[in-house]
Amino acid sequence: MDAKNQNFWEEKIESGPVPENDAAFDIIVVGGGPAGSAAASYAALDGNKVLLLEKSNYPKDKTCGDAVGGKSLSHVEELGVSKMLKSTPHFEFDSVLFSSPSGDEFRVELPHGKLAGYVFPRIQFDWVLFHRAVELIRKNGGSVIQDFTVKELVYENVDGGGDPGIKSGDKRKIIGVRGKHGDKKLEFHAPLTIGAGGVYCPVADSLVRETYDLDLVDTKKKHYSAAFRQYWKGISGVDDKLGAIEFHYVEGVLPGYFWIFPIGNGISNVGFGMALADIYKQDKKLRGLQEFVINGRFADRFRNAELIDGSSKGWQLPLGSPRRTPTKPRRAFGNGCMLIGDSASLVDPFTGEGIGNALLSAKLAISFFDKIVDRNGLPLEKGLKYQRKLWDTLGKELTNSFKLQNYTRRKWLVNWFVKKAKKKQELRRLLTESLTSREAQVKLTSPWILFRHLVF
Ligand SMILES: Cc1cc2nc3c(=O)[nH]c(=O)nc-3n(C[C@H](O)[C@H](O)[C@H](O)COP(=O)(O)OP(=O)(O)OC[C@H]3O[C@@H](n4cnc5c(N)ncnc54)[C@H](O)[C@@H]3O)c2cc1C
């Protein structure tokens, strides 16, 4: 890293020599976004020999709202990147502003001095995490390859195996991956492959195909959102270094939501998101819906604002809404593999937040692997335990968020709720608590408690 370059996250990351074809590792991690970098780092810290494979080359951007909530902060500390991250330009948020289609608004504020989170442009956040992963992996005798696209998984047949209620594919185990680096085709092996390749992760694709006889694309309508993001300079009324991030529900484009997340220096990340199934019902695409909001209700605030060239991008969010399966989220394990982050479909259905669950699932998955006991391949039973623990940890909040996502389909309910919250301190307090406490989130989606707050 060039010590003189203040924008160090714009530099290439040197990831070392490419290992020999057929090389063996303890763990292969497919994808070097937040989930993959965190899993690879946790694995290396546990003494594993790791291979981290990333399709792109750093530096790289990821389309995102850039909000990094409280759940991520402990992981950022544990992985030792907090100081480096905070040395990059960012915004600190201590409150969240909501507005309704009728234009009422209220602010959910954390007690003085408490931070709800940060807004870090992903070009910085992902760079810092990947850089740390490279450092830890190489120190532990592992390897990292950028510009490596995993194309397929390497399978081996196994006998039976007590399948915990899931139908096919379990007679084979994943023993490695094949892919391309430049014009070279390479194959690597490990008893555990972690799928962290995001929305189109090849490990998730294989698992979903084998488990549900569906490909990832077929599953999209029900448990996916899509969102569009731009960077704007000079929007009026935004805080500069510390303050609120904003969510707005806007007449004419429900049940979607519009966000303004400042990143500092007068620049804001501005976006619009909606469930994929609802987007298909609109006559405009996401960019058109965002233009409708900016040129309509927000025209005043954007009057002197300037769109940053090349920043308009859309992407999908695989949601963690509950499924009708014994294990609730989409299946996140197979013989010899576990899925984490977007690859496991863990984005919060209400807020669109996925980074926190990506980091959490990364740590959890690695905690189920033992390189000596599992040297012949991570067994299904351990994968199932990982999935159960994942749902024990996240199930309540994801289910509540799914309910909240559904409430926003009713314009009258959103209007009524925001109007009440604006007036009632007790309701605002419950909302404030729900930013940090799971119990408060449960209260928030209890029909009786909501009824009591809204009616009395
Ligand atoms: C518009 C938008 C706004 C969002 N806003 C927020 C927000 O404000 N806060 C928040 O917490 N979350 C937000 N999210 C969700 C968040 O971006 C994701 O949940 C998060 O990026 C998940 O991290 P991940 O590491 O699982 O996946 P990714 O970040 O997608 O990383 C996957 C990595 O795998 C690599 N890869 C893919 N295929 C292969 C392959 N075949 N071989 C090798 N490598 C491969 C990719 O290049 C990439 O580096 C938003 C998402 C969108 C689309």
The ligand as a MOL file (V3000), in Angstrom:
LIG
                    3D

  0  0  0     0  0            999 V3000
M  V30 BEGIN CTAB
M  V30 COUNTS 53 58 0 0 0
M  V30 BEGIN ATOM
M  V30 1 C -29.2330 -1.1540 -4.1480 0
M  V30 2 C -28.9010 -1.9130 -2.8910 0
M  V30 3 C -28.8330 -1.2560 -1.6790 0
M  V30 4 C -28.4630 -1.9280 -0.5090 0
M  V30 5 N -28.3060 -1.2140 0.6410 0
M  V30 6 C -27.8270 -1.8150 1.7470 0
M  V30 7 C -27.4980 -1.0640 2.9010 0
M  V30 8 O -27.6010 0.1710 2.9190 0
M  V30 9 N -27.0210 -1.7280 3.9850 0
M  V30 10 C -26.8430 -3.0780 3.9890 0
M  V30 11 O -26.4500 -3.6310 5.0270 0
M  V30 12 N -27.1190 -3.8110 2.8890 0
M  V30 13 C -27.5760 -3.2240 1.7620 0
M  V30 14 N -27.8010 -3.9650 0.6220 0
M  V30 15 C -27.5220 -5.4160 0.6590 0
M  V30 16 C -25.9920 -5.6840 0.6090 0
M  V30 17 O -25.4340 -5.0450 -0.5120 0
M  V30 18 C -25.7150 -7.1720 0.5290 0
M  V30 19 O -26.5090 -7.8410 1.4770 0
M  V30 20 C -24.2290 -7.4840 0.7870 0
M  V30 21 O -23.4450 -6.9760 -0.2450 0
M  V30 22 C -24.0170 -8.9860 0.9080 0
M  V30 23 O -22.6500 -9.2930 0.9460 0
M  V30 24 P -22.1250 -10.6630 0.3010 0
M  V30 25 O -20.6570 -10.6940 0.5660 0
M  V30 26 O -22.9750 -11.7730 0.7220 0
M  V30 27 O -22.3740 -10.5020 -1.2790 0
M  V30 28 P -21.6920 -9.5130 -2.3140 0
M  V30 29 O -21.4120 -8.2130 -1.6800 0
M  V30 30 O -22.5720 -9.5260 -3.5150 0
M  V30 31 O -20.3070 -10.1930 -2.6680 0
M  V30 32 C -20.2440 -11.3340 -3.4860 0
M  V30 33 C -18.8310 -11.4440 -4.0560 0
M  V30 34 O -18.6990 -12.6600 -4.7700 0
M  V30 35 C -18.0350 -12.4310 -6.0030 0
M  V30 36 N -18.4670 -13.4790 -6.9390 0
M  V30 37 C -19.6930 -13.6130 -7.5120 0
M  V30 38 N -19.7210 -14.7050 -8.3060 0
M  V30 39 C -18.4940 -15.2780 -8.2130 0
M  V30 40 C -17.8910 -16.4300 -8.8240 0
M  V30 41 N -18.5800 -17.2050 -9.6880 0
M  V30 42 N -16.6000 -16.7090 -8.5340 0
M  V30 43 C -15.8970 -15.9290 -7.6570 0
M  V30 44 N -16.4100 -14.8230 -7.0730 0
M  V30 45 C -17.6900 -14.5070 -7.3420 0
M  V30 46 C -18.4840 -11.0300 -6.3960 0
M  V30 47 O -17.5890 -10.4260 -7.3320 0
M  V30 48 C -18.5170 -10.3260 -5.0360 0
M  V30 49 O -17.2690 -9.7500 -4.7220 0
M  V30 50 C -28.1870 -3.3250 -0.5560 0
M  V30 51 C -28.2810 -4.0070 -1.7690 0
M  V30 52 C -28.6320 -3.3250 -2.9260 0
M  V30 53 C -28.6980 -4.0630 -4.2300 0
M  V30 END ATOM
M  V30 BEGIN BOND
M  V30 1 1 1 2
M  V30 2 1 2 3
M  V30 3 2 2 52
M  V30 4 2 3 4
M  V30 5 1 4 5
M  V30 6 1 4 50
M  V30 7 2 5 6
M  V30 8 1 6 7
M  V30 9 1 6 13
M  V30 10 2 7 8
M  V30 11 1 7 9
M  V30 12 1 9 10
M  V30 13 2 10 11
M  V30 14 1 10 12
M  V30 15 2 12 13
M  V30 16 1 13 14
M  V30 17 1 14 15
M  V30 18 1 14 50
M  V30 19 1 15 16
M  V30 20 1 16 17
M  V30 21 1 16 18
M  V30 22 1 18 19
M  V30 23 1 18 20
M  V30 24 1 20 21
M  V30 25 1 20 22
M  V30 26 1 22 23
M  V30 27 1 23 24
M  V30 28 2 24 25
M  V30 29 1 24 26
M  V30 30 1 24 27
M  V30 31 1 27 28
M  V30 32 2 28 29
M  V30 33 1 28 30
M  V30 34 1 28 31
M  V30 35 1 31 32
M  V30 36 1 32 33
M  V30 37 1 33 34
M  V30 38 1 33 48
M  V30 39 1 34 35
M  V30 40 1 35 36
M  V30 41 1 35 46
M  V30 42 1 36 37
M  V30 43 1 36 45
M  V30 44 2 37 38
M  V30 45 1 38 39
M  V30 46 1 39 40
M  V30 47 2 39 45
M  V30 48 1 40 41
M  V30 49 2 40 42
M  V30 50 1 42 43
M  V30 51 2 43 44
M  V30 52 1 44 45
M  V30 53 1 46 47
M  V30 54 1 46 48
M  V30 55 1 48 49
M  V30 56 2 50 51
M  V30 57 1 51 52
M  V30 58 1 52 53
M  V30 END BOND
M  V30 END CTAB
M  END
